[in-house]
Amino acid sequence: MTKVCNNCYSAYIYSSPTVADLDNDGKLEVILGTSLGFIYAIDHKGDVKPGWPVTMAEIQGQVAVGDVNDDGQVCVYVNVFLMCS
């Protein structure tokens, strides 16, 4: 089994994980965001999917997954809070 992170940062997960089939292989992935801004997609074996994690700003809400424009591709949506001065 692969570790979720090799650098072992301490981060919080503020919301429930999302479960969806991101790659149409018939197997569900777990998608979650962290307080450090990492979005992970973890496969059915517990391994981080290739190309993940994706880095953004701090994620405090649940990650949404869906095909909102009906093009057959599932997309991941995240709401992040950015404070600008």
NORQUI-V718722 format. One record per residue. N is the residue number from 1. RES is the residue in one letter. SS is DSSP state (helix for helix, strand for strand, loop for the rest). D_LAST is the distance of its C-alpha to the last C-alpha in whole Angstrom. Layout:
n=N res=RES ss=SS d_last=D_LAST
n=N res=RES ss=SS d_last=D_LAST
This chain:
n=1 res=M ss=loop d_last=43
n=2 res=T ss=loop d_last=40
n=3 res=K ss=loop d_last=37
n=4 res=V ss=loop d_last=34
n=5 res=C ss=loop d_last=32
n=6 res=N ss=loop d_last=33
n=7 res=N ss=loop d_last=31
n=8 res=C ss=loop d_last=31
n=9 res=Y ss=loop d_last=27
n=10 res=S ss=loop d_last=27
n=11 res=A ss=loop d_last=25
n=12 res=Y ss=loop d_last=25
n=13 res=I ss=loop d_last=26
n=14 res=Y ss=loop d_last=25
n=15 res=S ss=loop d_last=27
n=16 res=S ss=loop d_last=30
n=17 res=P ss=loop d_last=31
n=18 res=T ss=strand d_last=32
n=19 res=V ss=strand d_last=36
n=20 res=A ss=strand d_last=37
n=21 res=D ss=loop d_last=39
n=22 res=L ss=loop d_last=36
n=23 res=D ss=loop d_last=39
n=24 res=N ss=loop d_last=42
n=25 res=D ss=loop d_last=44
n=26 res=G ss=loop d_last=45
n=27 res=K ss=loop d_last=43
n=28 res=L ss=loop d_last=40
n=29 res=E ss=strand d_last=37
n=30 res=V ss=strand d_last=35
n=31 res=I ss=strand d_last=31
n=32 res=L ss=strand d_last=28
n=33 res=G ss=strand d_last=25
n=34 res=T ss=loop d_last=23
n=35 res=S ss=loop d_last=21
n=36 res=L ss=loop d_last=20
n=37 res=G ss=loop d_last=20
n=38 res=F ss=strand d_last=23
n=39 res=I ss=strand d_last=25
n=40 res=Y ss=strand d_last=29
n=41 res=A ss=strand d_last=32
n=42 res=I ss=strand d_last=35
n=43 res=D ss=loop d_last=39
n=44 res=H ss=loop d_last=42
n=45 res=K ss=loop d_last=43
n=46 res=G ss=loop d_last=40
n=47 res=D ss=loop d_last=39
n=48 res=V ss=strand d_last=35
n=49 res=K ss=loop d_last=36
n=50 res=P ss=loop d_last=35
n=51 res=G ss=loop d_last=32
n=52 res=W ss=loop d_last=30
n=53 res=P ss=loop d_last=28
n=54 res=V ss=strand d_last=25
n=55 res=T ss=strand d_last=22
n=56 res=M ss=loop d_last=18
n=57 res=A ss=loop d_last=16
n=58 res=E ss=loop d_last=17
n=59 res=I ss=strand d_last=19
n=60 res=Q ss=loop d_last=20
n=61 res=G ss=loop d_last=23
n=62 res=Q ss=loop d_last=26
n=63 res=V ss=loop d_last=26
n=64 res=A ss=strand d_last=28
n=65 res=V ss=strand d_last=31
n=66 res=G ss=strand d_last=33
n=67 res=D ss=loop d_last=34
n=68 res=V ss=loop d_last=33
n=69 res=N ss=loop d_last=34
n=70 res=D ss=loop d_last=38
n=71 res=D ss=loop d_last=38
n=72 res=G ss=loop d_last=39
n=73 res=Q ss=loop d_last=36
n=74 res=V ss=loop d_last=34
n=75 res=C ss=strand d_last=31
n=76 res=V ss=strand d_last=28
n=77 res=Y ss=strand d_last=25
n=78 res=V ss=loop d_last=22
n=79 res=N ss=loop d_last=19
n=80 res=V ss=strand d_last=16
n=81 res=F ss=loop d_last=13
n=82 res=L ss=loop d_last=10
n=83 res=M ss=loop d_last=7
n=84 res=C ss=loop d_last=4
n=85 res=S ss=loop d_last=0
